[in-house]
Amino acid sequence: MTVYVGNIPYAIRENEIAELFSKYGKIISIKIVTDKYSGRSKGYGFVEMETEEQEELAIKECNKYVIAGRSLVVVKAHLRKGYESNRKSD
């Protein structure tokens, strides 16, 4: 259950995103995507929630949430074509 988080201010760190999303359920993982050469945030990332219900609540409550003057874009993440999830099916 992974959500895409876009329009993240460059100065925001993963722990600040965790603080926001943890209000809506258990977080499995957080990853803010960074440039591999500079290490600078690219302004987007992913948050994996424990359940689909938590994911839906996080999307509802965090989409358009303003943090450091920027309005977050939070939507359900989709795997890119050609990529497979590392998680096993139940």
Backbone as CSV, one residue per row, in Angstrom:
resi,resn,N_x,N_y,N_z,CA_x,CA_y,CA_z,C_x,C_y,C_z
1,MET,0.835,-1.164,0.000,0.000,0.000,0.000,0.888,1.238,0.000
2,THR,1.289,1.673,-1.180,2.246,2.767,-1.296,1.608,3.991,-1.929
3,VAL,1.916,5.150,-1.353,1.441,6.407,-1.911,2.620,7.210,-2.443
4,TYR,2.352,7.925,-3.506,3.309,8.862,-4.083,3.083,10.204,-3.405
5,VAL,4.161,10.853,-3.003,4.072,12.177,-2.391,4.912,13.123,-3.240
6,GLY,4.248,14.059,-3.886,4.941,15.008,-4.751,4.899,16.413,-4.195
7,ASN,5.691,17.285,-4.810,5.784,18.696,-4.440,6.308,18.874,-3.013
8,ILE,7.190,17.968,-2.606,7.803,18.056,-1.273,8.857,19.167,-1.296
9,PRO,8.808,20.099,-0.354,9.854,21.120,-0.285,11.224,20.453,-0.139
10,TYR,12.223,20.993,-0.822,13.546,20.363,-0.858,14.192,20.210,0.514
11,ALA,13.863,21.086,1.455,14.478,21.031,2.786,13.817,20.010,3.715
12,ILE,12.666,19.464,3.322,11.940,18.521,4.178,12.639,17.165,4.163
13,ARG,12.746,16.560,5.328,13.413,15.256,5.471,12.379,14.164,5.727
14,GLU,12.832,12.922,5.612,11.945,11.765,5.779,11.263,11.742,7.143
15,ASN,11.966,12.149,8.196,11.351,12.122,9.526,10.179,13.089,9.631
16,GLU,10.215,14.196,8.895,9.099,15.142,8.912,7.896,14.582,8.146
17,ILE,8.156,13.871,7.068,7.076,13.203,6.328,6.490,12.096,7.210
18,ALA,7.348,11.368,7.920,6.884,10.301,8.821,5.979,10.864,9.900
19,GLU,6.336,12.001,10.440,5.518,12.621,11.488,4.116,12.939,10.973
20,LEU,4.026,13.441,9.756,2.730,13.759,9.165,1.913,12.499,8.885
21,PHE,2.507,11.518,8.205,1.767,10.331,7.778,1.459,9.362,8.920
22,SER,2.239,9.378,9.973,2.006,8.450,11.085,0.684,8.722,11.808
23,LYS,0.116,9.885,11.607,-1.192,10.206,12.189,-2.297,9.345,11.584
24,TYR,-2.018,8.749,10.419,-3.056,8.038,9.664,-2.835,6.534,9.592
25,GLY,-1.822,6.039,10.301,-1.591,4.607,10.340,-0.122,4.271,10.462
26,LYS,0.146,2.973,10.458,1.516,2.486,10.600,2.270,2.622,9.278
27,ILE,3.441,3.215,9.358,4.282,3.400,8.187,5.249,2.223,8.086
28,ILE,5.288,1.598,6.922,6.223,0.496,6.669,7.563,1.048,6.192
29,SER,7.519,2.023,5.268,8.755,2.625,4.777,8.475,4.003,4.192
30,ILE,9.532,4.808,4.163,9.475,6.139,3.553,10.742,6.318,2.740
31,LYS,10.586,6.883,1.552,11.747,7.164,0.715,11.517,8.466,-0.023
32,ILE,12.336,9.477,0.266,12.347,10.693,-0.537,13.434,10.470,-1.585
33,VAL,13.077,10.638,-2.831,14.001,10.390,-3.932,14.999,11.540,-4.018
34,THR,16.277,11.178,-4.141,17.336,12.173,-4.220,18.160,11.992,-5.486
35,ASP,18.798,13.064,-5.913,19.710,13.015,-7.047,20.933,12.192,-6.654
36,LYS,21.309,11.238,-7.479,22.404,10.343,-7.097,23.757,11.028,-7.068
37,TYR,23.903,12.174,-7.717,25.189,12.873,-7.715,25.283,13.931,-6.623
38,SER,24.233,14.735,-6.482,24.285,15.823,-5.504,23.720,15.428,-4.147
39,GLY,22.862,14.385,-4.124,22.211,13.995,-2.882,21.022,14.878,-2.535
40,ARG,20.721,15.848,-3.374,19.617,16.781,-3.144,18.281,16.116,-3.455
41,SER,17.287,16.442,-2.661,15.932,15.926,-2.868,15.431,16.322,-4.245
42,LYS,14.704,15.408,-4.881,14.071,15.716,-6.162,12.645,16.233,-5.965
43,GLY,12.202,16.327,-4.707,10.895,16.905,-4.422,9.737,15.921,-4.467
44,TYR,10.061,14.629,-4.483,8.990,13.637,-4.425,9.500,12.390,-3.724
45,GLY,8.556,11.545,-3.324,8.942,10.321,-2.628,7.758,9.381,-2.501
46,PHE,7.954,8.366,-1.661,6.948,7.324,-1.493,6.816,6.966,-0.025
47,VAL,5.588,6.723,0.388,5.310,6.281,1.752,4.499,4.997,1.650
48,GLU,4.998,3.949,2.286,4.284,2.674,2.297,3.558,2.531,3.627
49,MET,2.247,2.365,3.547,1.419,2.205,4.732,1.080,0.728,4.924
50,GLU,0.675,0.361,6.132,0.417,-1.040,6.461,-0.833,-1.600,5.776
51,THR,-1.908,-0.815,5.699,-3.151,-1.331,5.119,-3.681,-0.377,4.056
52,GLU,-4.574,-0.894,3.232,-5.208,-0.077,2.199,-6.060,1.022,2.828
53,GLU,-6.715,0.730,3.940,-7.534,1.730,4.621,-6.671,2.895,5.103
54,GLN,-5.501,2.580,5.653,-4.579,3.621,6.105,-4.068,4.439,4.915
55,GLU,-3.789,3.746,3.827,-3.340,4.412,2.609,-4.403,5.404,2.128
56,GLU,-5.649,4.967,2.066,-6.738,5.833,1.607,-6.935,7.040,2.522
57,LEU,-6.835,6.822,3.833,-6.964,7.921,4.783,-5.818,8.919,4.624
58,ALA,-4.599,8.406,4.460,-3.434,9.278,4.276,-3.582,10.117,3.003
59,ILE,-4.069,9.502,1.925,-4.286,10.243,0.683,-5.316,11.340,0.914
60,LYS,-6.426,10.982,1.539,-7.502,11.948,1.783,-7.026,13.122,2.630
61,GLU,-6.274,12.841,3.682,-5.882,13.880,4.631,-4.620,14.653,4.237
62,CYS,-3.734,14.038,3.479,-2.452,14.681,3.180,-2.383,15.332,1.809
63,ASN,-3.266,14.925,0.878,-3.267,15.570,-0.434,-3.654,17.033,-0.255
64,LYS,-2.867,17.911,-0.812,-3.036,19.372,-0.722,-2.671,19.927,0.654
65,TYR,-2.079,19.085,1.530,-1.602,19.558,2.830,-0.425,20.510,2.579
66,VAL,-0.453,21.673,3.194,0.599,22.662,2.976,1.690,22.476,4.025
67,ILE,2.906,22.286,3.527,4.068,22.125,4.392,5.185,23.012,3.831
68,ALA,5.714,23.872,4.665,6.768,24.815,4.278,6.376,25.597,3.024
69,GLY,5.097,25.994,2.955,4.635,26.822,1.853,4.290,26.108,0.562
70,ARG,4.391,24.778,0.557,4.071,24.017,-0.660,2.934,23.044,-0.384
71,SER,2.069,22.885,-1.347,0.915,21.998,-1.235,1.302,20.613,-1.760
72,LEU,1.294,19.616,-0.869,1.677,18.255,-1.263,0.685,17.657,-2.249
73,VAL,1.197,16.815,-3.115,0.368,16.011,-4.013,0.516,14.574,-3.529
74,VAL,-0.580,13.980,-3.047,-0.530,12.625,-2.499,-1.570,11.777,-3.223
75,VAL,-1.076,10.748,-3.921,-1.944,9.852,-4.685,-1.436,8.420,-4.547
76,LYS,-2.274,7.471,-4.923,-1.871,6.062,-4.910,-0.731,5.870,-5.902
77,ALA,0.322,5.210,-5.463,1.468,4.952,-6.334,1.178,3.746,-7.217
78,HIS,1.687,3.788,-8.416,1.557,2.673,-9.353,2.946,2.237,-9.772
79,LEU,3.158,0.931,-9.841,4.442,0.426,-10.303,4.615,0.757,-11.771
80,ARG,5.826,1.141,-12.131,6.100,1.385,-13.536,6.104,0.066,-14.292
81,LYS,5.731,0.125,-15.527,5.723,-1.062,-16.364,7.135,-1.643,-16.401
82,GLY,7.227,-2.937,-16.201,8.537,-3.590,-16.214,9.125,-3.789,-14.830
83,TYR,8.504,-3.183,-13.812,8.976,-3.345,-12.446,8.067,-4.303,-11.709
84,GLU,8.649,-5.102,-10.839,7.852,-6.002,-10.015,8.061,-5.633,-8.560
85,SER,7.035,-5.822,-7.775,7.118,-5.553,-6.344,8.044,-6.563,-5.686
86,ASN,8.759,-6.133,-4.669,9.607,-7.035,-3.894,8.803,-7.843,-2.893
87,ARG,7.557,-7.438,-2.681,6.711,-8.112,-1.704,6.095,-9.348,-2.331
88,LYS,5.958,-10.380,-1.538,5.330,-11.627,-1.995,3.828,-11.530,-1.831
89,SER,3.105,-12.170,-2.708,1.644,-12.232,-2.592,1.251,-13.169,-1.473
90,ASP,0.160,-12.845,-0.802,-0.338,-13.711,0.263,-1.244,-14.777,-0.292
